[in-house]
């Protein structure tokens, strides 16, 4: 079952959003820390559409 938000509620980030810089074009770089971090916590990578592969490679080399 897919759960979606009504259009009026989309685009708002939940409390706890952390900003860690800006892209070369000025877009904010943000991340969402786990609410209950544990040894099993993971990291989800995202990028601008079309740049996902290069983003993953860049972050993997960091």
Secondary structure, 3 states (H helix, E strand, C coil): CCCCCCHHHCCCCCCCEEEEEECCCCCEEEEECCCCCCCCCCCCCCCCCCCHHHHHHHHHHC
